[in-house]
Amino acid sequence: MNQAVTVSVDQGVALIRIDNPPVNALSPEVISGLETSLDRASRDSSVRAIVIIGAGRTFIAGADIKGLEQLAWGSDSGAPEIHDLLQTLEDTTKPVVMAMHGTALGGGLEVAMAGHYRVAVPDALMGQPEVNLGIIPGAEGTQRLPRLVGLEKAIEMCVSGKPIKAADALSAGLIDRIIEGDLATGASAFAREMAAQAGALPKTRERKDKLPPASAIPGMLEAGRDLARKTRRNLEAPVAVVDALEAAATRPFAEGCAREREIFFQLAQSEQAKALIHAFFAERGVSKVPGVSKDTVAAPVNRVAIVGAGTMGGGIAMACANAGISVRLTDTSQDAVDKGIATIRKNYDVSVKRGRFTPAMVEERMKRIAPQVGYDAFGDVDLVIEAVFENMALKKQIAGSVASLGKPEQVFATNTSTLDIDEIAVASGRPPQVLGLHFFSPANVMRLVEIVRGKATSPETLATAMAVAKKLGKVGVVVGNGPGFVGNRMMFPYMYEAQFLVEDGATPQQVDAALTGFGMAMGMFAVDDMAGLDVAWRVRQELNQFSQPGARKPLVADRLCEMGRFGQKTGKGWYLYGDDRKPQPDPEVLALIEQTATANNIRRRSFTNDEIIERTIYALINEGARVLDEGHALRAADIDVIYTNGYGFPAWRGGPMFYADRVGLKKIYDRVSAFHQELGQRWAPAPLLAKLAKEGTTFKELDKRRAGSLVGASS
Ligand code: T1G
């Protein structure tokens, strides 16, 4: 009997327990263990019913994605050989009850749907998230789900990839009962009830009652394809999954399964599957940090104080309150604090309108945020986050005054996006407790947090910050302390190359269209207008950018700022903004660009979208290689996580470094070298890019090579 699956029999019920930590993924051992256990329970005359349950924190959370990764990169193995098990489950002559807790996802839910009955604890989640990995369900889920919940619900679940809660699953017909209390006990009792019932066992594959009449199908499918195109822009799998669901509604079960497999294998080795599976593991890989092991003690953080009730401070306060953390929010005047609280309340009201929160949930969260002026009671908070505007003197003054108030283990974090963490740490008088927590606006929404490690930051302080990021539902990526850290540092050459392109002849709207066509969530000029042109203006002055002799300096952005055109907040920047806040091309800006170029003897020409992508994205990649080489990022994959979670880089391209690998580092290097010849020093190829291109290897290979040394350092 393999250890991954065990069987125990109690009062006529065989309890088959899956134990494959961390998430009971459907590995080959689990599949064979289930087959053997089912066979044993079927033969055992003392067994009248069977319950399948997961050990640990969850039911089966899907097929083993490591296997899918092998499949995506061309190995024949990797797809779960599961069809025999599903058939055996459904044809078992004793009631099979699936008992779900935690997350029954993907292949996990598909196994559950092959059982005769499903029960779950109230906070269990069930879903088909395969489209988030660039594939579709491949274990008959697209054929059984519509037979249980109807075609429309199945489309919604498979296209969104979002899990549903037990209560929703019960009303949809996906489960038969919610079990309060101990799951194994409740499920076994339910199983005995079912065994006592006369009549045939319900086989999902034979169900037709939930399938729609033929006349209704075309409309539902069209709505489904619309939903996929609108809500999952550029993704192939959400559109393809509707094709598999169509087969469920229009063909016999076996034919539908064959159609599902066909589509599954078409996608399993696609570029998007490779990229999205890379993104999945890259996000999980950020937690491996040298010097921080699972034994490094992270201090509990239940009380946070935030200095600065502006846009960032308010957003961070909401993120903390949403995570159940109590917050002291302070600013220099009552007006400033009241304005901050009013903005928070307004943002929560928007969330209520969007159905994300109920009014009661908002009141709960507002109660957790205590506004104040000054630093009273800062002594007993676990973490202080400073979120005032970018001014070193002010940040140092705050660090000095606050740090002396706090308990010894209190952590002080600055939300600066560009300034030197070490200088602020010294000003605090206790550098080991200081680091950067660089949130992204809106901080209550954006998943990314750059955790900036200072020279003296202790492993415990780092572990505490990483745990806080996880508690806030964020992806915390540890980065080195340098101008702009990782994300912003890479964005500068990308942003300025976009500006040079419009001085050289393109238009802001053409560059932005090329970037959104490439898959970026927003074009660079729209992002600049949203963030505020004055922010980058201050950084240009604060960091004395473009001071190197012969460095090309962007000309138009400064002019726009001198004209008070700071972007959305002033109704005009690179674009004009009406009430709908949609960017409109502004002839005045186009004329200003033309005049500025002429006045500076800049020869202008037209650009293709491909040239625009090369000049912008390759600038990002080249700087990424420098950041990696200098150790400000631990892995190329970390850079991918930063850009896909904080800068709107399409996850279906894996991130800028993964994308570079897919284009080929030789090609990237050759293009960067050509730009170096044509455009000057700013395009000098990063030594690491040159080296990897010469070796004919990839950033992914480099990460693998380095993994050994990193893990050694973090265990
Ligand atoms: N396979 C392999 N490893 C997995 C895994 C999986 N399905 N899910 C999680 N892990 C690892 C993860 O890498 C990490 O490892 C650890 O578990 C904890 O994960 C046939 C083909 C379940 C909600 O898409 O969404 O089924 O870093 O940090 O935040 O149709 O993991 O510690 O070494 O994310 O508590 C469909 C993917 C697969 C679910 C838990 N299933 N997993 O979240 O922990 S495709 C999914 C998740 C499929 C079938 C198809 C989450 C979670 P390490 P974690 P968490």
Boltz pocket constraint, residues with backbone or C-beta under 6 A from the ligand:
constraints:
  - pocket:
      binder: B
      contacts: [[A, 22], [A, 23], [A, 25], [A, 61], [A, 62], [A, 63], [A, 64], [A, 65], [A, 66], [A, 68], [A, 80], [A, 103], [A, 105], [A, 106], [A, 107], [A, 108], [A, 110], [A, 129], [A, 130], [A, 133], [A, 135], [A, 136], [A, 137], [A, 138], [A, 139], [A, 141], [A, 280], [A, 281], [A, 284], [A, 285]]
      max_distance: 6.0
